[in-house]
């Protein structure tokens, strides 16, 4: 079997563009799908996939590790998130081909199931970012609590929120008290049986982050995500050592080499590789195996499209130190119209599928109804009181 083509299909999903990658073979009817979606870098990722295509055409798609190394190493320059997102989408598609060729679901090829179902969480509004922005900017917590309760009503047992004031240095007492008020209302409104994760999007510097963690600790957040920007691992390790609540990070890191420092410096209790950015399924398995040696759990990042959901399911089913899976299932009402699948959810869990490969096929006709559009940048720009741009 040989690879004959590597293509992309871009689908605009309002908040972001999904980049689906199709790897075709010389076997009639046999191809694979992956996802390489990367917010605000769609054209760059599509171009990177096109750059990798000449390295792959004519190769055996079963040599997944070999082709990964070829793309990663023979590019000479080590790759950032754009190049690694392209590799991730291609690599997922290779696993999809392998599973179809062997008539097996991908998780069986990754070691088999270690669990019977996969626990999920989603964000306030389940992807309706307009509602989330309004709730976060409201003077009181009632709209945010209502959104959280709506998520729970759909069977989820965990929800992620953003309570962080827009600052990277030091917040005022009033801003901290407002965050405390919102968190208290969420805990009271949801009860102790529902987990609440708090995402900081890297908006704090260390002193501020520690105060924030201590402020929220009485309300038992499941974890606090990216309390400081991701570039300085020593700063994250400082927070991890002193925080009274678990710390998570890793959605903006790629390859096992970036995660090595996180683990060696014990800078997080939970790591969050994104299978569409970190290098794909096999690289994520390597990252998880490293983390297991440090007693660190894995909660993959994934606010992306339906192919990403399928890949994440296979990873979670086969990974011992998996904790919980992010999803974004209601971002657009037609999400599941652009793919054919038999994926099932039940009471906040994904269920295993016996479909061969990843178990999801892009409907290219339906996808063409939602062509690329430039993401609206101004809607997500976060600024401090003086107008300085901050992490989103």
C-alpha positions as CSV (number, residue, x, y, z in Angstrom):
1,X,0.0,0.0,0.0
2,X,1.2,3.5,-0.9
3,X,0.2,7.0,0.0
4,X,-1.1,8.8,-3.1
5,X,-2.3,12.2,-1.8
6,X,-2.5,14.4,1.3
7,X,-5.3,16.9,1.3
8,X,-7.0,19.4,3.6
9,X,-10.6,20.4,4.0
10,X,-11.3,23.6,6.0
11,X,-14.7,24.0,7.7
12,X,-15.6,27.3,9.4
13,X,-17.2,26.7,12.8
14,X,-17.7,30.4,13.8
15,X,-15.3,30.6,16.7
16,X,-12.6,28.7,14.7
17,X,-11.9,26.9,11.5
18,X,-11.6,23.1,11.6
19,X,-8.7,21.7,9.4
20,X,-9.5,18.2,8.4
21,X,-6.6,16.2,6.9
22,X,-7.3,13.4,4.4
23,X,-4.5,10.9,3.5
24,X,-5.4,8.8,0.4
25,X,-3.9,5.5,-0.6
26,X,-3.6,3.4,-3.8
27,X,-6.1,0.9,-2.3
28,X,-9.6,1.6,-3.6
29,X,-11.8,3.2,-0.9
30,X,-9.1,3.3,1.7
31,X,-8.1,6.6,3.2
32,X,-7.8,8.2,6.6
33,X,-8.9,11.3,8.4
34,X,-7.2,13.4,11.0
35,X,-7.6,16.9,12.4
36,X,-5.1,19.7,12.5
37,X,-7.2,22.7,13.6
38,X,-5.3,25.6,15.1
39,X,-7.1,28.8,16.0
40,X,-6.1,31.9,14.0
41,X,-3.4,29.9,12.1
42,X,-5.6,28.1,9.5
43,X,-3.8,29.1,6.4
44,X,-0.4,28.4,7.9
45,X,-1.4,24.9,9.0
46,X,-2.9,24.1,5.5
47,X,0.4,25.3,4.0
48,X,2.4,23.1,6.4
49,X,0.3,20.1,5.4
50,X,1.1,20.9,1.8
51,X,4.8,21.1,2.6
52,X,4.8,17.7,4.2
53,X,2.9,16.0,1.3
54,X,6.0,15.4,-0.9
55,X,7.7,13.6,2.0
56,X,4.7,11.2,2.2
57,X,3.6,10.4,-1.3
58,X,4.7,7.0,-2.3
59,X,5.4,5.9,1.3
60,X,3.8,3.0,3.1
61,X,1.1,4.5,5.5
62,X,1.6,1.6,8.0
63,X,5.0,3.0,8.9
64,X,3.5,5.6,11.2
65,X,6.6,6.1,13.5
66,X,8.9,6.2,10.5
67,X,6.8,8.9,8.7
68,X,6.5,10.9,11.9
69,X,10.3,10.9,12.3
70,X,10.7,11.8,8.6
71,X,8.4,14.8,8.9
72,X,9.8,15.9,12.3
73,X,13.5,15.4,11.6
74,X,13.9,15.9,7.9
75,X,12.4,19.3,8.1
76,X,15.7,20.2,9.7
77,X,14.2,23.1,11.7
78,X,12.5,21.9,14.8
79,X,8.8,22.6,14.5
80,X,6.5,24.9,16.5
81,X,2.8,24.5,17.0
82,X,2.0,25.2,13.3
83,X,4.2,22.4,12.0
84,X,3.3,20.0,14.8
85,X,-0.4,20.6,14.2
86,X,0.1,19.6,10.6
87,X,2.0,16.5,11.6
88,X,-0.7,15.7,14.2
89,X,-3.5,15.7,11.6
90,X,-1.5,13.6,9.2
91,X,-0.5,11.1,12.0
92,X,-4.1,10.7,13.1
93,X,-5.1,9.9,9.5
94,X,-2.4,7.3,9.3
95,X,-3.8,5.6,12.4
96,X,-7.3,5.8,10.8
97,X,-5.9,4.0,7.7
98,X,-4.2,1.4,9.8
99,X,-7.3,0.6,11.8
100,X,-9.4,0.3,8.7
101,X,-6.8,-1.9,7.0
102,X,-6.8,-4.3,10.0
103,X,-10.5,-4.0,10.7
104,X,-9.9,-2.8,14.2
105,X,-10.7,0.4,16.2
106,X,-7.6,2.5,16.7
107,X,-7.7,2.0,20.5
108,X,-7.1,-1.7,20.0
109,X,-3.9,-0.8,18.2
110,X,-2.8,1.5,21.0
111,X,-2.8,-1.3,23.6
112,X,-6.5,-2.0,24.0
113,X,-9.1,-0.6,26.3
114,X,-8.1,0.1,29.9
115,X,-11.6,1.6,30.8
116,X,-15.2,1.1,29.8
117,X,-16.1,4.7,29.3
118,X,-14.5,8.1,29.0
119,X,-15.5,11.0,31.4
120,X,-15.9,14.3,29.7
121,X,-16.2,18.0,30.7
122,X,-17.2,21.0,28.7
123,X,-17.2,24.8,29.1
124,X,-20.0,27.1,30.2
125,X,-22.4,27.3,27.3
126,X,-20.8,24.2,25.7
127,X,-19.2,26.4,23.1
128,X,-21.6,29.4,22.9
129,X,-18.8,31.9,23.5
130,X,-21.1,35.0,23.2
131,X,-23.1,33.7,26.2
132,X,-19.9,32.9,28.1
133,X,-18.5,36.4,27.5
134,X,-21.7,38.0,28.7
135,X,-21.8,35.8,31.8
136,X,-18.1,36.5,32.6
137,X,-18.6,40.2,32.3
138,X,-21.9,40.4,34.3
139,X,-21.9,42.2,37.6
140,X,-23.2,39.2,39.4
141,X,-22.7,35.4,39.2
142,X,-26.3,34.4,38.3
143,X,-25.8,34.1,34.5
144,X,-22.6,32.1,35.0
145,X,-24.3,29.7,37.4
146,X,-27.3,29.3,35.0
147,X,-24.9,28.3,32.2
148,X,-23.1,25.8,34.4
149,X,-26.4,24.3,35.5
150,X,-27.4,24.0,31.9
151,X,-24.2,22.0,31.2
152,X,-25.0,19.7,34.2
153,X,-28.5,19.2,32.9
154,X,-27.0,17.5,29.8
155,X,-25.3,14.9,31.9
156,X,-21.9,16.4,32.5
157,X,-20.4,15.9,36.0
158,X,-17.7,18.5,35.4
159,X,-17.5,22.1,33.9
160,X,-14.8,24.5,33.2
161,X,-15.0,28.3,33.9
162,X,-12.9,31.4,33.4
163,X,-12.9,33.6,36.5
164,X,-9.6,35.3,36.0
165,X,-9.5,39.1,36.0
166,X,-7.7,40.5,33.0
167,X,-4.2,41.1,34.5
168,X,-0.8,39.5,34.4
169,X,0.7,41.3,37.3
170,X,-1.3,42.1,40.5
171,X,-5.1,42.2,40.7
172,X,-7.0,44.6,43.0
173,X,-8.8,43.4,46.1
174,X,-12.1,44.1,44.4
175,X,-11.2,41.9,41.4
176,X,-10.2,39.0,43.7
177,X,-13.4,39.4,45.7
178,X,-15.5,39.3,42.6
179,X,-13.8,36.1,41.5
180,X,-14.4,34.6,44.9
181,X,-18.0,35.6,44.8
182,X,-18.5,33.9,41.4
183,X,-16.7,30.7,42.6
184,X,-18.7,30.6,45.8
185,X,-22.0,30.9,43.8
186,X,-20.9,28.2,41.4
187,X,-20.1,25.8,44.1
188,X,-23.3,26.5,45.9
189,X,-25.3,26.3,42.7
190,X,-23.8,23.0,41.5
191,X,-23.1,21.2,44.8
192,X,-20.2,19.1,45.7
193,X,-20.8,16.3,43.2
194,X,-19.9,18.4,40.2
195,X,-16.3,19.2,39.5
196,X,-15.3,22.8,38.6
197,X,-12.2,23.5,36.7
198,X,-10.9,27.1,36.6
199,X,-9.0,28.2,33.5
200,X,-6.6,31.2,33.8
201,X,-5.4,31.3,30.2
202,X,-2.0,32.2,31.5
203,X,-3.2,35.7,32.7
204,X,-1.3,35.8,36.0
205,X,2.2,36.4,37.1
206,X,3.4,34.2,40.0
207,X,2.5,36.3,43.0
208,X,-1.0,37.0,41.6
209,X,-1.5,33.3,40.7
210,X,-0.7,32.1,44.2
211,X,-3.2,34.5,45.7
212,X,-5.7,33.4,43.2
213,X,-5.2,29.7,44.0
214,X,-5.4,30.3,47.7
215,X,-8.6,32.4,47.3
216,X,-10.4,29.6,45.4
217,X,-9.1,26.7,47.5
218,X,-12.0,26.6,49.9
219,X,-14.4,25.9,47.0
220,X,-12.4,22.8,45.9
221,X,-11.7,23.4,42.2
222,X,-10.8,20.2,40.5
223,X,-7.8,21.9,39.1
224,X,-6.6,25.4,38.1
225,X,-5.3,25.6,34.6
226,X,-2.4,27.7,33.3
227,X,-2.2,30.0,36.3
228,X,0.9,31.6,34.7
229,X,2.0,31.9,31.0
230,X,3.4,28.6,29.6
231,X,6.8,29.9,28.5
232,X,8.5,29.8,32.0
233,X,8.4,26.3,33.4
234,X,10.2,27.4,36.6
235,X,7.4,29.9,37.3
236,X,4.8,27.1,36.8
237,X,6.8,24.9,39.2
238,X,6.8,27.6,41.8
239,X,3.0,27.8,41.7
240,X,2.7,24.0,41.7
241,X,4.9,23.7,44.9
242,X,2.9,26.4,46.8
243,X,-0.6,26.0,45.5
244,X,-3.2,24.4,47.8
245,X,-5.1,23.1,44.7
246,X,-4.0,20.9,41.8
247,X,-2.4,22.7,38.8
248,X,-2.8,21.8,35.2
249,X,-0.9,22.9,32.1
250,X,0.3,21.8,28.7
251,X,-2.3,22.8,26.0
252,X,0.2,25.1,24.4
253,X,3.1,22.7,24.5
254,X,4.1,20.4,21.7
255,X,6.2,17.1,21.6
256,X,7.4,15.0,24.5
257,X,10.5,17.3,24.7
258,X,8.5,20.3,25.9
259,X,6.7,18.1,28.4
260,X,9.9,16.6,29.7
261,X,10.8,19.9,31.5
262,X,7.3,20.1,33.0
263,X,7.6,16.6,34.5
264,X,11.2,16.8,35.6
265,X,10.5,20.0,37.5
266,X,7.2,18.7,38.8
267,X,5.5,21.8,37.5
268,X,2.0,20.3,37.3
269,X,-0.3,17.7,38.8
270,X,-2.2,17.3,35.5
271,X,-0.9,17.8,31.9
272,X,-3.1,18.7,28.9
273,X,-1.5,17.8,25.6
274,X,-3.7,18.5,22.6
275,X,-3.7,15.6,20.2
276,X,-4.2,18.0,17.3
277,X,-1.0,20.0,18.2
278,X,1.4,17.8,20.3
279,X,2.3,15.4,17.5
280,X,-0.7,13.1,17.3
281,X,-1.8,10.0,19.0
282,X,1.5,8.2,19.3
283,X,3.3,11.2,20.6
284,X,0.6,11.8,23.1
285,X,0.9,8.2,24.3
286,X,4.7,8.8,24.8
287,X,3.9,12.0,26.7
288,X,1.4,10.1,28.9
289,X,3.9,7.3,29.6
290,X,6.4,9.9,30.7
291,X,3.8,11.5,33.0
292,X,2.8,8.2,34.5
293,X,6.3,7.7,35.9
294,X,5.8,11.0,37.8
295,X,2.3,10.2,39.0
296,X,0.9,12.9,36.8
297,X,-2.6,12.6,35.2
298,X,-3.5,13.5,31.6
299,X,-6.5,15.6,30.7
300,X,-6.2,16.3,27.0
301,X,-7.1,19.7,25.7
302,X,-9.7,19.6,22.9
303,X,-12.1,22.5,22.0
304,X,-11.9,21.4,18.3
305,X,-13.9,19.5,15.7
306,X,-15.5,16.1,15.5
307,X,-12.5,14.3,14.1
308,X,-10.5,15.6,17.1
309,X,-13.2,14.2,19.4
310,X,-12.9,10.7,17.8
311,X,-9.1,10.7,18.2
312,X,-9.3,11.8,21.8
313,X,-11.7,9.0,22.5
314,X,-9.2,6.3,21.3
315,X,-6.4,7.9,23.3
316,X,-8.5,8.0,26.5
317,X,-9.7,4.5,26.2
318,X,-6.2,3.2,26.0
319,X,-4.3,5.4,28.4
320,X,-4.0,4.3,32.1
321,X,-3.3,7.7,33.6
322,X,-6.0,9.5,31.7
323,X,-8.2,11.7,33.9
324,X,-10.9,13.6,32.0
325,X,-11.5,14.7,28.4
326,X,-12.5,18.2,27.3
327,X,-15.1,18.6,24.5
328,X,-17.0,21.3,22.8
329,X,-20.0,19.5,21.4
330,X,-22.5,22.4,21.0
331,X,-20.3,25.1,19.4
332,X,-22.3,25.0,16.1
333,X,-25.7,23.2,15.7
334,X,-24.5,21.4,12.5
335,X,-21.3,19.9,14.1
336,X,-22.3,16.3,13.5
337,X,-23.7,17.0,10.0
338,X,-20.2,17.3,8.5
339,X,-19.2,13.8,9.6
340,X,-20.6,10.3,9.5
341,X,-20.1,8.4,12.8
342,X,-21.6,6.1,15.4
343,X,-20.0,7.9,18.5
344,X,-22.2,7.9,21.5
345,X,-22.4,9.8,24.8
346,X,-24.2,8.9,28.0
347,X,-24.4,10.8,31.2
348,X,-21.3,12.8,30.6
349,X,-19.2,9.9,29.2
350,X,-18.1,8.9,25.7
351,X,-18.7,5.2,25.1
352,X,-16.4,2.9,23.2
353,X,-17.0,2.2,19.5
354,X,-16.2,-0.9,17.5
355,X,-16.0,1.0,14.2
356,X,-12.8,0.4,12.4
357,X,-10.1,3.2,12.4
358,X,-11.1,6.3,14.2
359,X,-14.7,5.7,13.4
360,X,-15.5,9.0,11.8
361,X,-15.8,10.0,8.1
362,X,-15.9,13.6,6.9
363,X,-18.9,14.2,4.6
364,X,-17.1,16.4,2.1
365,X,-20.3,17.6,0.5
366,X,-21.7,18.8,3.9
367,X,-18.3,20.2,4.8
368,X,-18.2,22.3,1.7
369,X,-21.3,24.2,2.9
370,X,-19.1,25.8,5.6
371,X,-16.0,27.1,3.8
372,X,-13.1,28.9,5.4
373,X,-13.8,32.3,6.9
374,X,-11.3,34.6,8.7
375,X,-11.8,34.2,12.4
376,X,-13.0,37.4,14.1
377,X,-10.0,38.6,16.1
378,X,-11.5,41.6,17.8
379,X,-14.2,39.5,19.5
380,X,-11.6,37.6,21.6
381,X,-9.0,40.2,22.2
382,X,-8.4,40.6,26.0
383,X,-7.1,43.8,27.3
384,X,-6.0,45.2,30.6
385,X,-7.5,48.4,32.0
386,X,-4.8,50.4,30.3
387,X,-5.4,48.8,26.9
388,X,-2.4,46.4,26.9
389,X,-3.1,43.1,25.1
390,X,-3.2,40.0,27.4
391,X,-3.5,36.3,26.9
392,X,-6.9,35.4,25.5
